[in-house]
Amino acid sequence: MAIDPSNAAAAYRNAAAGNPFGVKPGASPTDIGAAMGGEETTPGSRFVDLVRTAAQDTIDSNREAERLGMEGVAGQANLTEVVTAVADAEATLQTVVAVRDRIISAYQEILRMPI
């Protein structure tokens, strides 16, 4: 996911001004919802799309490692390719588990917050 430097600068500027979503004073609820990501402005800009893409990449990586592993067992694949694919799948899986653990930790912190 590429980040446009001008968008990053605008986000920092809005956060520094105490307006992290860049909503203008007196904005309608529709404008506020759009600023907070309620309406998709560009493909892949929503968090759910980011998660969906990451999950699909993980699945694809694991399937490729499994396919190469089966070919390696059958003696039809290069050993270097098999090891590389398995290592990539392992790293991807460790990343997913780490992100999952952080999400669960954040959720538990939210539950402990006083109302």
N, C-alpha and C positions, 0 to 999 in steps of 0.2 A: 504494500500500500504506500504510494508516494504522497508526501505531504508538500503542498505548495507553500513556499516560504512566506508569501504575502498573507496567506490564511493563518499561518502560525503567528506571525507578527500581530495580526488583528486580534487573534485570540488572547495573546499576552496583554495587548493594550486594553482589551475589554475586561480581562481579569484584574488588571491593576486598577482600573477605574471602578471596580466593585460591580461590574456588569458582565459576568462571565459568558452569557449567551448573546450579548450584543443587542438586547431588546431596548428599544427606545421608550422613554417615559410616555405613559398614556397609550401604549400599544394595546390592541385588542387581544382577547384570548387566542384567536386564530393566529395572530402574528407571533405571540409568545410560544404557542405550540410548534409553529414552523421553526422558530429560532432554536428550540430545544430538540429538534429532530423529529417532531411529530409528523411532518410530511417529508417524504424523501425528495431531496433536491437533485442528487446525482446518484447513478447506480453505485451501490456498494458503500454509500456514505453512512448507513445506519449500523449500529453496533451488532444487531442480529445478523446482518449480512457479513460482517467481519467474522463473527463466530462461525457462521455457516461455511464460509470459505475456508477457514482454518480447519474445521472438522473434515471437510471434504478433502483437503490437502493431506491430512493425516491418514484418512482412509486410503487414498490413492497411494501414498508412500508405503503403507503396510501391505497393500495388495501387490505392489510391484516387488517388494522384498519377498513376499510369499511366493510369487511366481518365479522369481530368480532362484529362490531356495529350492523349489521343486525341480527346476531345470538343473541346478547344481547337483542335486541328489541323483538325477538321471544321467549326469555326466555331459550335459548339453550346454552348460554355461561356464563362462570364465570365472574362476574362483575369486579373482579380484572384484569383479562386478557383484558377485553374491555378497561378499564381505562388506563392500561399500553400501549396498542397498540395505542390508540388515543393520549396519551401524546407523544409517540415516533414519531408518524406521525406529530404532531404539531411541535415538536422540529426539525424534518427533514425539514419541510416546512419553518420554520423560518431561518434555516441555508441556504437553497436555496435562499430565498429572500435576505438575507444579502449578499451572494456571488454575486447575480445578481446586487444588488445596488453598490457593489464595482467595478464590471466590467463596469457598466455604468459610474460611477464616473471616472474611469481610462480612458475610451474612451473619455469622455468630456475633461479631462486634455490633452490628446494627441491632440485633435482638437484645443485647445487653444495655443499649442506650436507654436512659430514662425518657419517658414521654413528656 
